[in-house]
Amino acid sequence: MIKKISAEILGTLFLGASVVGSGLMVTILTQDIALQLFINAITTVFVLFLIITLFSPVSGAHFNPLVTIVELFYKRISIKDAFFYILSQFIGTSAGVVLANLMFNRTAIQQSTYARSGNYLLIAEVVATAGLIMSILLLRHQNRGSMAAVIVPAWIGAAYIFTSSTSFANPAITLARTLSESFTGISIKSVPLFIAAQCVGALIGVLLTLLLTAGKKEEDVIA
């Protein structure tokens, strides 16, 4: 279990550091907003590919509380292990954001003032999260779990661009980004509704998977 927890902490630490670190770097390099978003997105895609490839054999590479909760729903993880996974994910992402701040000579812990509000952003988070969860579950149903290192980053990278919220799709990284006073940050006041939208999206992702796999035996759906 220690190896699994370590993998989840390291993976989410790298994820948090890459999201915020690339966001801090691009504001130094350019003022072109489109280029900033592209660099931030492609960095996240590369890091997701790396951490899923490296850590999936160790912990399953959840890196997201919603993924862990869905795995718990399908009884592929125990309640005890799920608790430690989720705790590790919140610790890892927050540590990654703090590390990013320090790497760019900023105060270790900052309070983001970047308010993200509006129904359109919440709809975007529902879409981004639903697509993420559906992609993961369909891969498992199709016995193509090894493709997750490609499909998950591909979805997140695309959703960075086509969703107005830039695809947080992860409660742990959402909360961690409150520690960054940058364009990648989010005000703590905006977090509850963002996470609520992500939870709705995860539920929709599960329901869409059930719809697309209807007619199969239950054990086939969750195998």
N, C-alpha and C positions, 0 to 999 in steps of 0.2 A: 504493500500500500504506500510506503514511503516513496518508492520510485514513481508511482502514479501521481502522487501529490506533487512531487518535485517537477515532474514533466508538465503538469498543469500550471504550476507557478511560473516556471521558466517560459513556457509557451505564451502565456498571457502577459508576462513581463515584456517579452520581445514585441508582442502585439501592441501593447500600450506605448512602449518606447518608440516604435516605428510610426504609429499614427500621429503622435504629438511631435516627435522629433522631426519627422519630415515636414510637418506643418510649420515648425519653427524655422527650419532651414530654408524653405521656399520663400518665406517672407523676407529673408536676407538676400536671396538670389534674384527675386523678381517681384514686381508689383502687378504682373499680369494675372488676374484672378483665374482665368481659364487654365493657365499653365500651373498655377499653384494647386488647383484641384486635381489636375492630371497627375502631377508628381506625387501628391499625397495619396492618390488612388493607386498608382502603379507600385509605390513603395509598400502599401498595405497588401496588395496582391502578391508581390514577391515574398514578403515575410510570411503570409498565410501559407503559401506553397511550401516554404521551408519548414515551418513549425509543424504543419500537418504531416509532411513526409517524415520528419525526424522523430516526432513524438507519438504519432498514431500507434506504432507497435507497442508503446509503453503504457499510455493511458487511454488510448482511443481518440485523443486530440479533441476533447470537447471544447475547451476554451470559451465557453459561453454557458451561463446558468440555464438558459432556455433549452439548449441541447441536452444538458444533464437532466433537466426535468422531464423532457420528452423521453429520454432513455429510461428514466424511472417509471414513467407511464407504461412503457412497453416491457417493464420488468427485466431490463437488461443491466440494471445496476441496483444495489441495495440502498435503502434509505440512509444508512450510516455513511456509505461511500459517497452518495450523492451530496450529503451535507458537507463533507470534507472537500469534494470537488468544487462545489460552489464557493465555499470559503476561500479556497486556493485561488479561484478565478478572480475574486474581488481583490484579494491581496496582491496577486500578480499584476493585474492591470494598473492598480494604483501605484505600485512600486515602479512599474515601467514609465508612467507619466512623471513621477518624481525624478527618475533617472534622466528622462529627456530634458526636464527643466534644468537639472544640474549640468548636463552636457552642453547646454547653451547659455551657461553663466547666468541663470535665473534663480530666483528664490525656489527652494526645493518644493514648497507647497504654496500654490497660488489659488486665489478664489476667482473663478471665471465669472465675468459679467456679461458673457455672450448669451443673451436671451434668445431662446428658440421657441417661439409660440405660434400658434395658428393651426387650424384644423387641417390645412393642406400638408403641413409637416407631419402631423400625426398619421394621416392617410399614407404618406410616403413610408413611415416607419412600419406600418402594418404590412404594406406591400413588400418592403425589403426583407422583413423577418419571415413572412409567409413563404416567400420564394426560397429563402435560405433553408428553413426547416423542411419544406417539401423536397428540395434538392437532396438533402442528406438522407431523408427517409426513402425516397425513391431509389437512390443508389443502393441502399441496404436491401430493399425489397428485390432489386434486380441483381443482387449478388455482385455489385460492382463498387464495393466500398473503397477499393484501392484507387478509384477515380476521384475520391473526395479532395485530394490534394490539388486537383486541377479544377473541378467543378465548383467547389466552394469559393476559391479565390476569384474564379471567373464571374460568379454571380455577384459577389461583393464589389468587385471592380466595376462591373456594369452598373450596379445599383448606385454606386458613388456618383455616377454621371446622370442616370436617368431619374433618380428620385430627388426631390427638393430638400430632403433632410440629409442627403449624402450618406445614407445607409449606415446608421449606427448598429442597429439590429442585434444588440448585445447589452443587457443591463449592466454587466460588469464594466465594460469599456465606457458606457454612458456615464456611470457614476464617477469613474476615474477621470474622465475628461473635465469634470468640475474643478480639477486641480491645475488646469492649464489656462492661463490668460492669453489665449491665442485664437486664431480663427477655427481651430479644431476643438476649442473648449465649448462648454455648455453651462449655463447658470444652474445652480442647484434648484432654483425655483421651476425650471423647465423639466427637470429629471422625472418627477412622478408621472406626468402624462406621457412622456416619451417611453418610459418602461411599461406603462399600462398599454400603450399602443403596440409595443413589442410582444407583450403577452397575448394580445388579441391576434396579432400576426402569427405567432407560434401555433395557436389553436387552429387558425384557418389553415396553416400549413399541414397540420395533422389531418384535418378534415378533408383537405384536397387529396392527400395521399390515400386516405381510406376510400374516397370516391374513385380515384384512378386505379385502385387495386381491388375494387369491389368484385365479388364473384370468386375470389381466391379463398382458400381455407385460412382461418385465423392464424394458424401456426406459420403459414407461408408468408403472411403479411408482416409478422413480427420476427421472422427468422433472420 
